[in-house]
Amino acid sequence: METKQFKAESKRLLDMMIHSIYTHKEIFLRELISNASDAIDKLYFRSLTDDSVGLNKEDFAIWLYADKDAKTLKIVDNGIGMTKEELENNLGTIANSGSFKFKNENKLEEDNQIIGQFGVGFYSAFMVAKKVTVISKAFGSDKAYQWESEGVDGYTISEAEKTSAGTEIILELLDDTEDEKYSEFLDQYRLKSLVKKYSDYIRFPIKMNVTHSRPKDQSEEDKEAGKAPEYEEYIEVETLNSMVPLWKKNKTELKEEDYKHFYTEKFFDYNEPIRYAHVKNEGNANYNALLYIPSKAPFDYYSKEYEKGLQLYSNGVLIMDKCADLLPDYLSFVKGLVDSEDLSLNISREMLQHDRQLKVIAKSIEKTILAELKKMLRSDREKYEEFWKVFGLQLKYGVYSDFGMNKEKIQDLLMFTSSKEQKLVTLDEYVTGMREEQKYIYYATGESAARIEQLPQTELVKDNGFEILYLTDNIDEFAIKTLNTYKDKEFKSVSSEDLGLESTEKKEELKAKEEESSDMLAALTEALSGTVSKVVLSQRLKTHPVCLTSEGEISLEMEKVLNSMPVDQKVHAQRVLEINPDHEIYGKLKALSDSGDKEKLGKYAKLLYTQACLIEGMSIEDPVEFSNLICELM
């Protein structure tokens, strides 16, 4: 038996493998199972043209054996095995991949699922083992060989006894420490869960002897006496993996229940998804995908703790549990998985090299999800409205974020409560229902539809019989301003200066009245200096005496939203107090102005301004002053 040293570069890489490359130690099992699957794949490939193999596909398997007393974990396969030279080349030189060479030499097509292209996964075993022994017999060889190593100090190769082709890897696990419990990898339930998590779709069965317990048979006397039964242990061979991924089956083989059951089991959701899509894509990006739209939002969905992303598989082996790059933020609610053979992976198979292929897949996934949402909107309006109530806010954030880059993709999916029948409508439905003479898409903002319904600013638009969109979420007006137009129709707030509804005659009449009241309006503006930019006569009010509007880009609602954020600098909308010239309060103000009682006129100005703030749902600065003014002027 000869002791050999790893090459200097291999020593450095082995040290990196143990301490740096892999994030989680549990990954070692995925890597060793993947290598075993590769070995079986090679022999299975050979069996298709060589009858001497003597094995059918169902004869191949991977076995796990855990021995708690000896503290060893064994991974056994009946694959192609390795010669002495292959043990030397594949295990003695790190990053020399036999699988990669095999794939190239045999010009294998994409259907062949050989996974281990980098030749480094085997060394992840040293993250959990103080000693690794490999016993292997190559197919067609008379001799078996044993490779043994305790890490960077080197390895030995010697002859061994083995009756059939294949490989056994025996890991002598490290001792438990306060921080690491290596013995957990001998627990049958832990091993089963790791296989289920990472290797469930390896296409050869992964088997293990699992210990169960059952009650022993009792005598009639013991039963009658109510004596508790004794239990005995028995061993049962279990196949730990399901082998054939649901997403690789034909859609005709599957029922709706299959998809829903997979979702609730795989993504730990008690609620069935509201919609799903099974995608098989070929062309610029080759991948299979299962995409689900949940019916309920996770409890942490709108928190910083929430992580978006789809599960990412390469040939059925889990690479990432949540690949965030596959979903844009505005579709972060989508759950599911993608399985592709075309991805460029780094040596640990834990992370992706961010290449063009990933971006192509992500773009295709985005289109698929948007198409499914539009389909649901058209064909199942009730379900779409359920979805909208849960995740509509996220789509509106999507319109506003990234400088409106995605607005055209999302705009047809948006919904808002309408003043007509108080029901949700899309922008397309609003525009389709517009009267011929209507110039704008009108909207109003507020805390709720009921509050907006009472706003004085809505009177003129309603009197003209035009529909108003009620914007009740903080993000709504920001999204609307990002859109700016929809199907060439401009959005217009009911608080805007020019609603496009006043006749020329009405405008001239109001202008004349403003000239007549110029002194009064100037006195009111002076009394409210620092709170409003001006006081004007209103074109929009019908029955209410006053209302507040704003000038410029910042509306009153946007001011409230922006100032609720934890920032030092506050924003201020340019407030305008509008007075109804047809209300009796106008006559009272005009009389006070004509009499020269500027002090009392100023008190009325403050009272009316505070009243307008309350109607708008805004807090008032001095409630005591407001109360005293009411009593005084009464």
Buried (B, 14 or more C-beta within 10 A) or exposed (E): EEEEEBEEEBBEBBBBBBEEBBEEBBBBBBBBBBBBBBBBBBBBBBBEEEEEBEBEEEEBBBBBBBEEEEBBBBBBBBBBBBBBEBBBBBBBBBBBBBBBBBBEEEEBEEEBBBBBBBBBBBBBBBBBBBBBBBBBBBBEBEEBBBBBBBBBEBBBBEEBEBEEBBBBBBBBBBEEEEEEEBBBBBEBEBBBEBBBEBBBBBBBBBBBEBEEEEEEEBEEEBEEEEEEEEEEEEEEEBEBBEBEBBBEEEEEEBEEEEBBEBBBEBBEBEEBBBBBBBBEBEEEBBBBBBBBBBBBBBEEBEEEEEEBBBBBBBBBBBBBEEBBBBBBEBBBBBBBBBBBBBBEBEBBBBBBEEEEBBEBBBBBBBEBBBEBBEEBBEEBEEBBBBBBEBBBBBBBBBBBBEEBEBBEBBBBBBBBBBBBEEEBBBBBEBBEEBEEEBEBBBBBBBEEBEBBBEBBBBBBBBEBEBBBBBBBBBBBBBBBBBBEEBEEBEBBBBBBEEBEBBEEEEEEBBEEBBEEBEEBBEBBBEBBEEBBBBBBBBBBBBEBBBBBBBBEEBBBBBBBBBEEEEEEEEEEBBBBBBBBBEBEBBEBBBEBBEEEBBEBBBBBBBBBBBBBBBBBBBEEEEEEBBEEBEEEEE
